[in-house]
Amino acid sequence: MHEQVYVNDIVSQATRHGTVEHIVVEVGELAPIPAAELAEALKFTGWRIDLVTVPGTVQCPCGFFGRPVVTEKGHDFTVYHCPKCGQSFPRIVAGRDVILKSVSVADE
């Protein structure tokens, strides 16, 4: 239930704003949870949920800076490599986080 940690955090942050109707969450391509799993886990809220996928960006010792090749994505893991030299797991620069970007609440 790794996704439950993310769900609890998102719900806690969102509900601080009032009665939530809609949220927008950014999910990095290299985040430890697939966006589809997060969406499924958030269904219980009854909120309208928009997930925005943020492309991963890596920096490789070979000089490559850009989007890696993702070969496998699962629950709590992502396998990726440099498209230039093939090195596994170059340093992630962007696209690793799950961020609550906006919250829309009901007029009360």
N, C-alpha and C positions, 0 to 999 in steps of 0.2 A: 504493500500500500504506500509506496514511495510518493505517489501523486497526492496522497492525503496531506502531506506536509505543505505542498504548494496550494492545495485547495483551502486548507485552514488559514494560511497566510493571506490569500486573496480575499476570502470571505471576511476575515478580520479587518483588513484594510478598507474594503469597500463599505462595510456596514457602519464604519465611523462617520460616513457622510450622510446617513439617513436611510430611508427605505429605498433600497436599490431596485432599479428597473433594468439597467443595461450597463455592461462593462466592456471595456476593450483591453485585451491582454496581449502583450508582445511575447512571443515564444521564439527564442533563438533556435536556429537550425541545429546548433550543437549543444543545446540544453539537455540536461539529463532526463527529460521527459518529452515524449512525442506530443505534439500539439493535439492530435486526435485523442490521446489518452486523457489529457488535461480537460478537453472539452467534454468528454464523456463523464469525467469525475465531477465537473461543475454543473451538470444537468439538474441535480437535485435542488439547486437554488431557485429554479424557475425564472431566473433572469434571462434577458436576451444577452447573448455572449458573442462577441466578435473576437476572433483570434487572428493576429497578424504575425506572420512568420518573418523573422529577421534573418537574412542570409548570414551564414557563418563567414568569418574572415580570419585567415591565419597568416602567420609570418614564419617562413621556413629558413633554416640556416643556408639553404642554397640560394637565397635571395628572393624567392617567390613571396609575393604579398597579394592575397586575394582569396577567392572562394575555394575551399578544399573539395576534394571528391569524397562524398559520403558513401561508403560501401555497405554500411549496415546501421540501422537505428532500432533500438529496442528499449525495453523498460530499464531505465537507469544506465544506459550506455549508448555511445555513438562511436562507430569506427570510421575514421576518415584518414586521408593521406594527401600529401602535396601532389598536385597534378603535374608539376614540373620534374621533380626528381623521384617521387614515389615514397618519400619518407613518411612513416606513420606518425600521426599525432604531432604535427608541428604546433607551435605555440598559438593558442587562440587569442585573437585580438578583439573580436566582436562576435555576437551571435550565440552566446553561452547562457544568457539570462532569461528569466521569466519575470516580466514587469507588468504590473497593473498600470495601464496608461491613462484610463479615464473611467469615471463613474457617473452615471446619470441616475438621479433619484426622483422619487415621486414628489409632487407638490403636496405639502401637508398643511 
